[in-house]
Amino acid sequence: MIRNNWPGRLKRLSAVVVIWLAAVFIIQAASLPKARPSEVGLSAERLERLTQVMQGYIDRGKIAGMVTLVARNGRVAYLRPFGKLDLNGAAMPVNGIFRIASQTKAVTSVAVMILQEEGKLLLDDPISRYIPEFANARVAIPSADKKTKGYTTVGVKRPITIRDLLTHTAGISYGDGLAKDEYLAAGIQGWFLADKTEPIGEVVKKLATLPFDAQPGERWVYGYNTDILGYLVERLSGMTLADFFAKKITDALGMTDTHFFLPEDKLGRFTSVYGVNEKGGLKLMEDARDNSYVKGPRVCYAGGAGLLSTAEDYARFLLMLQGGGELGGVRILSPKSVELMTVDHVGNLYDPGGFGLGFWVTERLGRNGQPGSVDSFGWGGAYHTTYWVDPAEKLVAVLMTQLMPAGNSDLHAKFRAMVYQSIVDSYEKR
């Protein structure tokens, strides 16, 4: 007689799965691996220069607070908070939460690549295949006729593709082109969408009816491209962009402090925004306790500039890209998808250098006069945050602060110079 032992086996199997999932969760929730600078080819003495330069911005009243992170060979060798969350409040914690604005674009771009890997789209598909409102896209062109307010419109010469949107060559701005009056009338102007009382899909549908700034593929125009892609993700996945990010990216990578809108219990770590006043000092622009990220309406998930995050959370995302789409045994993308994202797609259309699928890429060292390596990639956000990944040097760097407008701040350039001068063992030259 053969006994049916499946219930017992299933029970044991379930227990194993639960233990495995718990272990994975613990790994993901734990801090990133740390290293002494000397273990990863950095100089502790030279990193102290970085500390002194960053602290100088605080001491001179140029920055209220910031967090800086440098990781090499997959381990964090430098993680330092400076200043305060608020000039009248607590010291900046190492896990301070920042508005990362356009650093959201890289996350949305990864979401699009996930959908391609799932067979739900191709990058050269026309966006109108999935969002029909773009089928009749038009472009504003100058006109001498005063009756046309200085411009008229013509149809697009070819359909706008998903890759056009990823590379900002769709001709779509933030509503500051020839037809800015129409954008203003439609209530769609500027990158900030967190205060919208309608979902991103409704915003994008209205946007599709407005005249764009250039023909697809003819100019690099920074604008709502990635917000459109965020709605594309929602259409093809059947989830909100927030849910898609959580399910496919942030939860899997242990990015526990990355949100579109701030959970109430994290208000004590949220940063205030400062700007530069007429005398070059700081003035409060947005109180951490009184803004749309805290008070809502919490319905518009903007894939172009909507996320909040911490330095360490965003470093997890970047380390995944540096690792060819994988971090800590969790695979988000194939290495070939990451490779495609991090090469130039636009040629001479992006003047400072190359541009990939969501960020700048370095095609030739020396073109912009900054230290780095060929194949590096990165971007930043409107609140003066910045990041980059240098695969040749196995380097990830993140700077989080909240300064808008930033005036003529040289913080980013100094941060970059100080990070690279701390390298004493170049992996690229081995």
Residue, then its C-alpha position, 0 to 999 in steps of 0.5 A: m500500500i502506497r501512502n499519500n504523504w503529499p500533505g506532509r511534504l507540502k507542509r515541509l515545502s511551505a516551511v522551507v519557502v517561508i524561511w527562504l523568503a524571510a531570509v531574502f527579506i532580511i538581506q534586502a532590508a539590511s543596510l548595504p555592505k560596507a567597506r573600509p576605503s582602503e579595501v576598495g581602492l579609496s584613500a580615507e585621507r582623500l575622502e576627508r577632503l570630500t568631507q571638508v569640502m561638503q561641510g564647507y557648503i554647510d558652514r558658509g550657509k550655501i546648503a541647509g543639509m545633504v547626504t553623500l554616498v560613495a560605493r565601490n565594488g558593490r560596497v559603501a565606503y563613504l556615507r555621510p550626512f551634513g547639516k540639518l533637515d530644516l535650518n530650525g530643526a533636527a540634524m540631517p539623519v543618514n536616512g533623510i528622505f529627499r524629493i528626487a524629482s527627475q531621478t525618477k526617470a531612471v526608475t520609470s525607464v527600467a520599468v519600461m525595459i521590464l515590460q519589453e523583457e516580458g514581451k509586452l512592448l518593443l522600444d520602436d513601437p509607436i506610443s499611439r499603439y498603446i495610448p491612442e490619443f497620440a495618433n494625431a500628434r501635432v507640432a507647433i511651428p513659427s508663423a508670421d500671421k498674427k492671428t495664429k499667435g505667432y505659431t501654427t501646427v503641422g502633423v508629425k512626420r512619423p509616429i512618436t516611438i517609445r524609444d523617442l520618449l526614453t531618449h527625450t527626442a519625441g519633441i515634447s517639452y514641459g510646456d515652455g515652447l511656442a504653444k506655451d499659452e495652450y499648455l497654461a490654459a490646459g493646466i499642464q506646465g512645468w514638471f511638478l505633478a504631485d499636486k494634481t487631483e487627477p491620475i497621470g493618465e488623464v494628464v497625459k491624454k490632455l497633453a497628447t492634444l497639445p502642440f509639441d515643440a519639435q518633430p520626433g527624432e529631430r531634436w533633444v527636448y527635455g519634458y514630459n516624455t517619461d511621465i507619458l512612459g509612466y502612464l504606458v506602464e500603467r496601461l500595459s501592466g494594469m497597475t498604478l505606477a506606484d504598485f508596479f514600482a513596488k512589485k517589480i523594483t523597489d520592494a525587490l531591492g529593499m528600497t523601503d524609503t522610496h515612495f511617491f507620497l510620504p507615509e505619515d510615520k516618516l515625516g520626521r525624516f523628510t527634508s525642507v526645500y531651500g532656495v538661494n536668496e538675493k544675497g546668496g544665502l538660503k531662504l525656505m521654499e517648502d516646509a517639510r510638513d506643508n506640501s503635496y508630498v505630505k498632504g496629498p491629493r496623492v493620486c498622480y504618480a508622475g514617472g518623470a519627477g515624482l519619487l521621494s527616496t534616500a541616498e542608500d535606497y537610490a544607491r541600491f537601484l544604481l548598484m542593481l544597474q551596475g551589477g547588470g540588472e541584479l543585486g543581492g541575488v535579485r534580478i530586475l533586468s537582463p544584462k543586455s537590457v542594461e547594456l542597451m540603456t547605458v549606450d548613446h542613442v542620440g548622437n549629436l542631438y544631446d550637446p554635452g555628450g551621449f544620452g541613453l535610455g533615461f540618463w546621460v552617458t559618457e561616450r568620450l572622456g574629456r568632452n565635458g571637462q569632468p573626471g570620470s570614465v567612458d561608459s559612465f551614466g547618470w542624471g540628477g533632479a530639480y531639487h539639486t540631487t545628483y548621481w552617477v555610475d562608473p562601471a569601469e571604476k565600479l563606482v556609484a556616487v549619490l548626493m542628496t540635498q534640497l536646493m531650488p533654485a540652486g543659482n550658480s551652485d558648483l556643488h555637483a562639480k565639486f562633489r564629482a571632483m572630490v569623489y574621483q580624487s579619492i581613488v588611489d587604485s584605478y580598476e580601469k587601469r589594472 
